[in-house]
Amino acid sequence: MFIAGAYQELFALVKNLNQLVDIFQKGGGIPIEEYDENKFAGTERLTATWFENYLIQQWIPAIPDVQTKLEKGALVADIGCGHGRALIKLAQTYPNSRFVGYDVFGQAISNANANAISARVADRVKFRQLDVVVDRLPEKYDIITTFDVLHDMINPRGALRAIGQALQPNGTYLMLEINCKDKLKDNIGPLGAFFYSMSVLYCMTTSLTGGGEGLGTAGLPESKVREFCKEAGFRKVHRVPIENPFNVLYEIKP
């Protein structure tokens, strides 16, 4: 599923290659709306392996405080929710909690709500179109998550500030990011090639189209995560000790 999703995503992204070359010469970026639907279907297939095999089995148990909150009943927000697979999996596992997913892309929200209905968790999982930087989050949450999202946001620093303001005083922000290093030489290899390809073909350019920072897939190593979180006012950034060549998970406290 992971390999099939990665191939589906990359093949869809290559359709925009000529447009991307022109943009590299003239400036700007490619907006999300101009990408083929197969790109997003590929992303869903690729990340589904994380949510089916790691989210409940490894990632949540590695943070006991979060697991306890979910079991007792927490209000959870997922930023950049895509098609909603992470929240749907959490809702199926933790029936006492309520979940809401936010995304700037309207089609993603439509697909996520349809997925929630199909999974029979729509009574506890809602999805809404929202730009968390511009519109702010409407409630205070016990847990906020971003799964492989922050690095390609137009305004990641603003998003972190919005997340911090929307957390309960004893809340937790879970950030899943790409397992990359600061220097190019330390990212060399098959995974590094994949990361940089995704960065150029999608992550970086969709940020730049809105005048964003254009961090890309390999632009948010641990040093940057800590720098940005400190700027946003978070007091604790803990790298969760999981072994995964693709992902890094952070437990972050306001």
Phi, psi and omega in degrees: 000316180298309182295317180297319179295319179297316179295316180300318181294313182295319179297322178293321182294326182297337179299335181264011189298313181297320177297320181294320178300317179297320180292322177300328180279327187254342183099168180096204182198180179255122179289156182305320186298342183268004179268148178297144180301332179297334177299313184284327174295321177295318177300318179298317179294319181295310184283342178302329178295326177295311186287332179278330189246342186236323189304307182274325185282326186235310191292309181294315177298338179287351178233084188305323180299317179293317179300317179297316179299317180295321180292320182283326181129105183233158171261120189238136174239137175244122183264131186072049192288343182060228181274007168085011187297325181294311181293324178297317178296318178296318181295323178293332184268327185236083186291345180277350184260160176244147188224142174220133180249142181236141177207148179281344186264114186300320181296325177298320180295318177300315179294321181295317179295322177295320178296322180294320177295316180298324180275358178062040176234015184295344177286342182238354181232123177237151179230135184222144175281125185197139170261109188293336179283316184281314189262343182068156179280137190278351183225178171257131188244149175282326181220133172235138182234150164226126181248102176059047188233318192301323186295336181251015175286152176295318183229076183297326179293318178295323178297318179296320178297318179296320178296314180299321180289336183265357178276143168299154181307327178255022182280175181226135173254122176258118179246117171261127180225173181285141181277082183235164181249168183293322189255143180306316184298333181274355178254001184293134181143180182301317180292320178300319178299319178294315180301311182292326176297313179297323181299309183291318187281338183216297193302310183291316187288327178290334174285315182295333181296335177258018182073026185277188185282338176061044182293325180075184185290322184256023184256008182229063175290175186303322181300319179288322177303313181293320179297311182294319181293322177297316178300325182279354176097009177287141184264342183218130173232111182245121175281116184290132184284076174246147179261108182204116183292342185264322189239155170233136180245131179242137171258118189236134185241141179287000000 
